[in-house]
């Protein structure tokens, strides 16, 4: 691109095809404008070369080392921003000292950031004055900016479907559940017997969570099926932003996850496939406690597992002998079994309240944490007993 054209249209993006890299950067250096590159990087499977850059590098057909040399010549007038979601696979030649002045990691927004992002997207729609963005932010821990934007958009669509001109708090809360678990599917054809099982299952989770210390408060319980396949779920929301988890909190989380299956066994003397996701999550936490968090009495502070692809799901692999791996499995199984026994003990001691809450949920299909705690607290006032475990 000629200098005159760049001066005439400096705001326009342009693409270069099969240009010599030195020619490109020498042309840029002759301009009087600040050059700002945003280049997205990715790993390409190529038989001879390790890494190619997306966008500019791909368009120019150059290697990362050639592109880097050209970039270094723009120190006085250009700023180059490289973007990637896989810094763990970038070519070392790109990351060696002197290539970049600063590296900035962009993680998922914290509580304050989520609230600010929700407010930004909330300006694009008509929102009721009573909307509490902080409450929605607390319910969306780990959500990205794009997911938060989608939540506001889903809330606006729901408000239109309900015939309202403004987005309410209920719209936002429902949109959170839509993004997490999918749309409601009330015509799923679930039989009465299965609904009863699901009701006891979800109350089992909620009751165990409420009767333990070091556990997040229950926010909502529902047995309305979702398009994700879930027949119901119990939502817990932390009162504040959390960054650390104690051993007691991790173990009690496993206890809460086993509460659904414990309720099924206690009431129906049978178990179903409904606890499959609970089992997966409980096992994952228990294994992490033993292999990564040093919360095992037997192994102590020894790292037995490494995290791979931390930016793409975080798959793990054991870094120990086969004999040690077998002992790890034994500890994980014992940990989950212990949690399951604790859940059964809690529910056995409050079986009357389990029946009352399950019947109430079966009738209402969806109840709030306030409704749940109100019914639960009635027993505490009448019996004047300590229910913390």
N, C-alpha and C positions, 0 to 999 in steps of 0.2 A: 504494500500500500504506500502511495507517495506521501511525502510530508505535507503537501498542500491539502490532500484529501483528509489526512489526520487532523489538520488544523481546522478544516471546515466542519468536520463532523467528529469532534473528539469524544462525544458521548456514545457513539455507536460501537458495538462489538464487531470485530471482524475476525475471519478465520483464514488461516494460511495453509495452503496445500502444497506439499512437497517443496517447501522453501528450505534453503540452506540456513542452518541455525545461526551462523555468524552474521549472515545478511539480515536476518530478522532483528537481532539485537542491536546491530549497528544502526539500523533504520530507526529503532526506538530511541537510541541514545542521541540521535540528531534532532529529535523533537524538543520542544520547550514545555511539554506537558508532563505532569506527574503520571507515571504509569502504574496502575494497580491491577495485578493479576490475581484472580481467584481460580486456582487450579485444583480440581478434584483428582485425587490419586487412587489408583486401584492396582491390584496385582493381576497381570495378564498371563495366561498359560501360553508360553512361547517356547519352541524347542531350543533356541540358541541363546536368548537373552532372558535374564531373571525378571526384570521389571520394566514395564512401560508406564508412562503417565497417561491418564485419560485427558480428554479435551485437547488442550494446546499441544502437548507432546504427541498425542496420537495424530492430530491434524498435520503436524509438521513432519512426522515420521522420523523423529530423532530419539537417541538413547538418553537415559536419565543423566548420565555424566556430561553429555554434550549440552543438554538443557541447563544443567547446574552451572557449567562454566559460563554460559551466556548470561545467566541470572546474576552471577557474581559481578559482572561488569556494569550492572545497573544500580550499584550501591548509592550513587549520589542523587539519582532522580527517581528511582523506582522502588515500590514496595511490592513484594510478592507474597501472597497469602496462599498457602497450600492447605487443602482440606482432605481429610481421610477419616474413615471409621475403622481402619485397620493399621494403626501405627506399628503393630507388632510384626508386620510382614514387609515393611518398607526396606528398600535397599540400604545397607549401611553407608554406602557412598553418598547417599542423599542426606543422611543424618549426622555425618561426621562434623566435628567442631569447625565453625566458620561458615557453614552453609546457612544457618538460620540464626538470627539474633535472639529469637524467643520462641518457645513452644508453649502453646496454650491448650490445655485440655478442657473440652466442653462436656460436662457430665449432665445427667438429667437434673432439671431444676429442683431446688429445695422448696420447703414450704412457702417461704416468702416469694420465691421466684414463680412458683405455680400460681399463687394468688395474683401476682402482677400480670402474668400471661393471660389468665382468665379475664382480668379486667380489660386488657387491651382488646381481646377478641369480643368481649361483652359490649364494647362501644359500637360494634358493627351491627348489633341487633337491639331491639327495644327490650330493655330488662326492667323488671319490677324493682321498685326502690327497696323492697324488703329482702332482696337476694343477699345471701351471706357467702361471699366468695371464699372466705377463710375456711368455712365448713367443707366446701367442695374441694378446696386445695388439700385439706387433711385427708379426704377420702380418695385422693388420687396419687398416693405416694408412689414414686417411680415413673410417673407418666412423663412423656416427652412433650415438647411444645406443640408438635403436630397433633398428638392425641388430645391435648387440652383444647386445641382449636376445634377438633372434631366433636368434642363434648359440647361445646357451645353451639355448634352448628346443629347437632342432634337435638339439643334443647329447643332451639328455634323451630325446627321442623315439628317437634312434638306440640309446641304451643299453637302452631298453625292448625295441626290436625285436631286439636282440642277446641278450636274456635276462639282462641284468645289472641289479643293484640300484643301482649308483652310476655316475656319469658319469666316464669316463676321459679322459686326455689325447688319445687317439686319436679319441674321440667329438667333442671340441671341434675338433680339427684337421680332421676330415672335415666338420663343420658349417660351418666357415669356407669350405671349398671349395663346399659346397652353396649357401651364400648368394651366393658370387661367381659360380660357374659352373653351378649347378643340380645336381640329383641324378644319381648314376651311372646310366648306361644301357648295361649290359653286353650287352643283347640287341639292340643297334642294328643288327646285321647287317653290320658292316664286314668287308670281304673281307680275306684274308690279305695280298694285295699292298698294299692301302691301309694296313693296320696297319703294314707295313714302312716305307712312305713316312712315315707319321706318326711312327714311332719315330725315324727318321733326322732328321726335321724338328725334333722336340723336343730330341734330343741335340745338334743343331746349335746351338739356342738356348743350351743349358746349357754346352756346351763353349766357345763363344765368350765367354760371360759369365765362366766360370771362368778362362780364359786371358788375361783383360784385367785391368788395374788399374782403380781407380775404378769398380768394379762390385759390386752387391749379391751376397752368397753365394747359391748355389742351395740351396733348401730342399726341393723335391720335384719329381719329374717323373712324369707319368702319360700313358698313351695310352688310358685308359678313357674312352669317350664320355660326354658330359654332356647333360642335357636342354636346355641352352642352345644346343646345336648344335656345341659344341667337341668335336673328336675327340681332343684331348689338350692339355696345357699344361705349361709349366715355371714353377714358383713360385719367386721370389726374395724374400728377406726381409732387410731392413737390420738390422744388428746394433744400431743405435741410432736414436733419433728424428732425422730429417733435416729441415732447414728451408731449406737452400740447395743449389744444384746448380751445380757448376763447368762450364765449357765442355767440359772433358775428359769429365766424367761424362755430360753430355747427349749428346755425340757417341758415347761408348761404349755408351750405352743404345740409340741408333739401330743401332749395329753389332750388338748382341745381338738386336734385333728382326729384322734381316735375316739372322741366322744360320740360321734354319729354311729359308728359300728357298735360301740358299747351299748348304746340305747337300743339298737335293733336286737342284740343278743339278750339284753335284760328283759325286754317287753315281749318279744315274739319268739324267743328261744331259737332264733335262726338268724342267718346273715345273708346279705344280698351283695350284688355287684356295685351298689351305689357308693361304696367307700373306696373305689379304685383310685380316684384322684387324691383322696385323703391319705391313702397308704403310700402313694408315690411321694407326696410332699413330706410326710412324716419320716420316711426312710431317708430322703435327701437331707433333711435337717440333722437327723441322728448320725448319718455318715459324716457330715461336715463337722459335727461336734467332735467326733473321734479322730478324723484324719487331718482336719485343717485348723480347728480352733483350739486344739490342745485341751479339751474339756474331758478327756478320758483319764481316769485314775490309773489305768494300767500303762498307757503309752505316754501320758504327760505331754510336755511341750515338744512334740516331735511331729514334723510335717510328713505325713504319709501319702499325701495326694497333691498333685499339681493341677492348676487350672490352665486349660488350653483355650485359645480363641476367646479371650476375655471380653472382646468387643462384639462377639457374635454368639451369644448364648452361654459361654463359659463352660464348655465341656471339661470334664475332669478325668484324670488317669492316675492310678495308684503308682507310687514310687517306692515300692518295698518288695520284699521277697514273697513267694507264694505262701510260705508258712505264716508270715505276718499278715498277709491279706486274709487268710482264713481266720485269724484271731480278730481282725477288724470286723469281719462279718459277724462273728460271735458277739462282739460288743454292741454292734448296731442292733442285732436282733434282741439282745437282752435289754437294751435301752428302750426300744419300741414296746416290748412286752411289759416292761415296768410301767411305762406311760399308760398302756392300755388297762392294766390292773388298777391304776390310780383313777382312771376315768370311770371304770365300773364301780369302784368304791364310792366315788362322789355321787354318781347317779343312784346307786342303791340306797344311799342315805337320804335322798330327796325324791324318791319315786313318786310320791303323791303330787309334788309340784311338777314333775315331769309329765304326768298324765294331764294335769290341769292346763299346762302351757301348750302341750301338743294338741289337745282338743280345741283350745282357743285359736291356735294357728291354723288348724284344719278348717275351722269355720271362717276365719278372716282371710286366709291364704297369704297375706302379707301383714306383718306387724313391725312397728318401730322399736328401737331399743328402749324408749321411754315406756311403751306399753309393756314390754317384756319385764323390765325392772320393777314396774309398779306391781305386777302380779307376784313377782318373786319376793318383793319386800313385804308383802302382806303376811307371809309366813314368818319372816323375821320378827315382825312386830307382835304377832300372836304368840309365837313360841319363845321369843326373846333369846335366841340362840345364835352362836357364832358360826357362820357358814363358811368362813375362809379356810382354805386348805393350803 
